[in-house]
């Protein structure tokens, strides 16, 4: 199963295709956020799974009703994230100020997923940001 969906008809909105290039299995990643996230935090894992699978069937059809696995992460109980998988900014922030988050200040260079140009807030963004910052620093010494 592969695909992408966005909905405001709970329990979760964004669903992303997380397929791996050399793996024939399909992977989907979704997030329970905001009010729905708080509501489903009170449910059991089995109740969340049932609601999620029902929603995936609505998005992708009956094949989505037969998952071969299910993994969940409760970010509100994560020691290091303190409840959020990424930092969110109000609309327009990155358009107006994004370049300043990446611009070196003298010898200080900024890296981190929130400074990425693509996939901000995700691991891919952290990697892109680290590579960009590495290149900036190395270019000063070549």
Backbone torsions as a table, in degrees:
resi	resn	phi	psi	omega
1	UNK	NA	129.3	177.5
2	UNK	-142.3	152.8	177.8
3	UNK	157.7	-176.5	178.4
4	UNK	-146.7	140.9	178.9
5	UNK	-149.8	151.8	174.0
6	UNK	-136.6	132.6	-178.5
7	UNK	-148.8	153.5	173.7
8	UNK	-108.8	13.9	179.0
9	UNK	-106.7	71.8	-178.4
10	UNK	-6.9	172.9	8.4
11	UNK	-81.4	-17.2	179.2
12	UNK	-137.3	155.7	-176.1
13	UNK	-98.2	-69.7	-174.6
14	UNK	-79.5	133.0	173.0
15	UNK	-127.5	126.9	-176.5
16	UNK	-116.7	146.2	172.7
17	UNK	-75.0	120.5	-179.9
18	UNK	-118.9	30.8	-178.7
19	UNK	-63.8	146.4	177.6
20	UNK	-97.6	142.4	-173.4
21	UNK	-55.2	-41.0	-175.0
22	UNK	-105.3	18.9	-178.3
23	UNK	-116.9	121.2	-177.4
24	UNK	-71.5	-14.6	179.7
25	UNK	-77.0	152.4	176.8
26	UNK	-96.7	145.7	178.8
27	UNK	-130.9	134.0	175.0
28	UNK	-121.7	142.2	177.6
29	UNK	-124.7	132.7	178.3
30	UNK	-138.5	163.4	-177.5
31	UNK	-128.3	134.2	170.1
32	UNK	-95.4	115.2	-171.7
33	UNK	-125.3	164.7	172.7
34	UNK	57.4	-138.6	-177.0
35	UNK	-61.0	-41.9	178.1
36	UNK	-62.1	-41.1	178.2
37	UNK	-61.1	-43.1	178.8
38	UNK	-65.6	-40.4	-179.6
39	UNK	-65.3	-46.3	-178.0
40	UNK	-75.3	-15.5	174.9
41	UNK	-63.8	-25.6	179.9
42	UNK	-83.7	-12.4	-178.9
43	UNK	-83.8	167.6	175.3
44	UNK	-80.5	165.2	177.4
45	UNK	-60.4	-40.5	178.9
46	UNK	-62.9	-39.5	178.1
47	UNK	-66.0	-41.3	177.6
48	UNK	-63.7	-46.1	-179.1
49	UNK	-58.8	-45.8	180.0
50	UNK	-59.5	-46.5	-179.8
51	UNK	-64.1	-39.5	-179.7
52	UNK	-67.2	-46.4	179.8
53	UNK	-61.9	-42.2	177.5
54	UNK	-59.5	-40.0	179.0
55	UNK	-68.3	-41.1	178.2
56	UNK	-63.1	-37.1	176.1
57	UNK	-62.4	-41.3	177.7
58	UNK	-62.1	-40.2	-179.8
59	UNK	-73.2	-47.2	-166.1
60	UNK	-117.2	-3.3	178.9
61	UNK	97.7	178.6	-171.5
62	UNK	-59.5	-28.9	179.9
63	UNK	-59.3	-31.2	179.5
64	UNK	-69.3	-12.8	179.3
65	UNK	-81.5	2.6	-178.9
66	UNK	-124.5	61.1	-178.7
67	UNK	-66.4	145.4	176.7
68	UNK	-92.6	-6.0	177.7
69	UNK	-166.1	162.9	179.3
70	UNK	-152.4	127.4	177.7
71	UNK	-133.8	137.7	176.2
72	UNK	-131.2	156.0	178.5
73	UNK	-131.6	124.3	176.8
74	UNK	-96.6	100.7	-175.9
75	UNK	-66.3	-23.8	-179.4
76	UNK	-69.4	-17.8	178.2
77	UNK	-103.5	3.0	-179.1
78	UNK	-77.5	125.6	-176.4
79	UNK	-58.8	-37.6	-171.2
80	UNK	-93.7	-27.2	-178.2
81	UNK	-91.4	-18.9	179.7
82	UNK	57.5	31.2	170.4
83	UNK	109.9	0.0	-178.0
84	UNK	-142.8	132.6	-179.1
85	UNK	-75.9	-14.9	178.0
86	UNK	-159.4	158.9	175.1
87	UNK	-84.8	131.9	-179.4
88	UNK	-110.0	139.3	179.8
89	UNK	-115.2	156.9	179.9
90	UNK	-67.9	154.8	180.0
91	UNK	-54.2	137.5	177.8
92	UNK	93.6	-15.1	-176.7
93	UNK	-59.3	-52.7	-177.0
94	UNK	-68.6	-34.9	179.2
95	UNK	-61.6	-40.3	-176.8
96	UNK	-89.4	-34.6	-171.0
97	UNK	-122.7	-3.4	-175.7
98	UNK	-54.1	-41.5	-178.0
99	UNK	-63.8	-29.0	-179.6
100	UNK	-73.9	-24.2	176.6
101	UNK	-71.7	-21.5	-178.0
102	UNK	-103.9	-14.6	-174.3
103	UNK	-75.3	123.9	178.3
104	UNK	-61.2	148.4	175.0
105	UNK	-113.6	89.7	-174.5
106	UNK	66.5	-123.2	179.9
107	UNK	-88.2	0.9	179.5
108	UNK	-91.9	124.6	178.4
109	UNK	-115.5	143.4	-176.0
110	UNK	-104.9	128.6	176.4
111	UNK	-136.4	155.8	179.0
112	UNK	142.8	156.6	-174.8
113	UNK	-56.3	-32.8	-179.5
114	UNK	-71.7	-11.3	177.4
115	UNK	-99.1	2.9	-178.3
116	UNK	-70.0	152.3	175.8
117	UNK	-86.0	-27.0	176.6
118	UNK	-131.8	147.9	178.1
119	UNK	58.3	39.2	175.7
120	UNK	-55.9	132.8	178.2
121	UNK	90.3	-2.1	-178.7
122	UNK	-122.4	166.9	-178.2
123	UNK	-57.4	-42.4	179.1
124	UNK	-58.1	-37.3	176.8
125	UNK	-66.3	-37.6	178.0
126	UNK	-64.3	-41.6	178.7
127	UNK	-64.5	-47.5	179.5
128	UNK	-58.6	-43.5	-179.8
129	UNK	-63.6	-43.5	178.7
130	UNK	-62.6	-40.9	178.8
131	UNK	-66.4	-41.4	178.4
132	UNK	-61.9	-46.3	-178.4
133	UNK	-66.2	-40.3	175.3
134	UNK	-56.9	-47.5	-179.2
135	UNK	-63.1	-39.7	177.6
136	UNK	-59.9	-47.5	-177.0
137	UNK	-67.5	-45.4	-179.5
138	UNK	-63.6	-34.5	-179.1
139	UNK	-65.8	-24.1	178.3
140	UNK	-71.3	-22.1	-174.7
141	UNK	-110.1	8.4	180.0
142	UNK	-107.7	NA	NA
